[in-house]
Amino acid sequence: MNLLLTDPFSLSQEYPENLTHILDYGRSTCLRFNRKGDYLASGLFDGSVIVFDFDTYGIARVLRGHTRPVTSLSWSRDGRYLLSGSRDWLCILWDLKDGKRLETVRFEAPIWGAELHPYNHQIFVVSLFDDAPTLVDFTDGTIRKHLLNDISSTKTSADNEETFGSPSPETQNDGVQEKQSTLVATFTRSGQHIFTGTSKGWLNIIDSENFQTVRSERITTSNIKHISFSISGKQFLINSSDRTIRLFNTPDLTYVDPSNWMIDIVHRFQDVVNRLQWNSIAFSSNGDYVMASTYQDQHDIYIWETAVGSLVKIIEAPREEIVDVQWHPNRTLIAATGLDKGNIYVWATVTPQQWSALAPDFVEVDENVEYEEKEDEFDVIPDEIANKRRLDQEDEDDVDVVTIERVRGEFSEESFVIPVILEEDEETFDDSDSD
Amino acid sequence: MDLDSREDTPASSGDTTDSELPSHPGEAYRSHLPFQKEENGQQNGVAKTRVDSPQYALHMILEGHKAGITNVKFSANGKWIATASADKTIKLWKADDGEYEMTIDGHSRGVNDIAWSHDSRVLASASDDKTVRVWDVVSGRILRILRGHTSYAYSVDFSPKGNLVASGSFDESIKIWDVKKGVCLRTLPAHSDPVSAVHFSRDGTMIVSCSHDGQIRLWDTASGQCLKTLIEENNSPVSNVRFSPNGKYLLSGSLDSSVRLWDYLKGKRVKTYQGHKNEKYASIATFSATNGVWVVSGSEDGKTFFWDVQTKEVAQVLEGHEGAVLCVDAHPTRNMLASGGMDRLVRIWVKR
């Protein structure tokens, strides 16, 4: 509701400039905002998950269950449930209402990443270390695991020599199954398909209903480290170990024949000079920008814009390498977590006070304005007449004080509010847990 | 509206408060001055012939406070009525039958304002002892004491999510508190006179405040910046302000016996409701939206006024309180209204 009164100039700021907060609660390894952006979940190296209240920058929930570093986090659509995956081979679905576990699912390998279905918090897809990705469905109460056997089917399309990106694609050994594993798996925005990326640079598109790989495409020859969809789902990014981030237009997956799906590369983002590796990638809230954190010595976050693909900003991070970056879903704000200390850094735009807001008769002008006195401006009018005049000015139109209107640009969906627990005996998070 | 007058209006000057209670501005403003004799029936004949009237009648009386009632609030789930009083206590009553539940005791001076959290389990209170306190209403235990105001805490409100509390004080500032940590997140140098009311918008992104300096200001909760200022030309002290149920308008009460409705986006007053008397106390005006939409406010002549939001005409006048009616609140879902006054009583009115 504050948007209509906020300075339009500050709203038009496209990317943040200032480091505004440093959250120092344990050693954070991954971050996720909920859809509304009022909570930020942080997975810790010691296996805890902390949910920050972004109104107060305080802790809303501490979730303890994992014993090894948390590798991934995923919020349900309504913000009530949070899925965490860890190197301890477990995925835990948390109910944030009381901070209890709703489900614990054990796998045979450490978890690379786990993501909830965008519309059903009882279905998630998980990518595992050296194992096939799995879709887990416990909608009817029992846990069903469906192996997504995407690797075998890549063979059939291995004849397709066309590769994206790499200037000298490796020659394929026709018919010979390459040893590769799936590193990432993510749902499309509709949840009807799953995109997976393999260690040999294949992008596989899997139908999430019948678990069949419907399309495979070789994007590069090296590891696909991340696949990330924009909030609208119209574009997606692939970050691979060949030091290149590729931006694609999402094909129209409603076409019946998957071979007609056009996987168009839009831009390649790379640092040609330093040949940097990219730790993590993310879209901006409106999809107009892409950002990536850099590997090792340079502690930077690069921001490119997606229309022409040019680099617009390099944010220097303080002192430590950035492992995970997240863009706030509806504000110009970036959260990132450092590798060494695991602090969470928050960059945001700082709005200057509009001085005219403090006095209604004042306006901010760019140039000097010649003052012209109105005819009756300083006339002395008796109170009663002035009062009557003011009342006469009121329009007699009906006002609606009850009906709630939607304002453009505002997140108007129902979003779960984590109950604030004020009891003294509640578990409080101890700072000494870090490291 | 002489603020210093609180010193020379000791409790003994009126028969409405116990003389052993210390004098404090909550009393001076809301509960303490001698009765005004009812001068004239100000609204002759109104509400008698109108067809569309809220048609409320007295249902019950809650009796127990030892001094004037400074505020009355229904809980968000509609089950409870909380009352704050100059007798330093807060009392809880069942909304169904008016049964007395408990007294919350702890403030060392009169309580000026109370606010329910959205889950109806926590209550915040502002007092002349300069503290804002947060209470668990199930056990009556104190959960947090928010210290920091340098003068009387006069108004308080919970954010819709229950994670923030805003308070306005005679020290002319607004403080925004992190309830969980119990610390002040931000102090807004809001006004140049005591802050008489604070209220969160429906989505919690804005806070509206008003002050005896005659201004109504809107604040961005996250950044603490002033977004807009509204001033009525005659500069009369504003004693009360709140958002409309949909958050598009503001309802303010000022000490020129006027309740005003503002379109804050246009910065314009759209309606003025008059007929009642409000010159001394921070009388509270609110909306009643369960049975048609009305503006409701107490009056210093012991009456409670209903106005038609659109026509600005008085739709009904409830009589019964002796002395000023300082606070009114409408039940969130049922056709029920609570009014509290200097006569230490809370009257519950329901639709006939």
Interface residues (C-beta under 8 A of the other chain):
Chain A: M1 N2 L4 L5 T6 D38 D53 D55 T56 G58 I59 A60 T351 Q353 Q354 A357 L358 A359 P360 D383 A386 N387 R390 L391 E394 D395 D397 D398 V399 D400 V401 V402 T403 I404 E405 E410 V417 P419 V420 I421 L422 E423 E424
Chain B: S117 H118 D119 V122 V134 D136 L143 R144 S159 P160 K161 G162 N163 L164 D178 V179 K180 K181 L185 S201 R202 D203 G204 T205 M206 R217 L218 D220 T221 A222 S223 Q225 C226 L227 K228 T229 L230 I231 E233 N234 S244 P245 N246 G247 K248 Y249 L261 D263 Y264 L265 G267 R269 V270 K271 T272 F287 A289 V293 V309 Q310
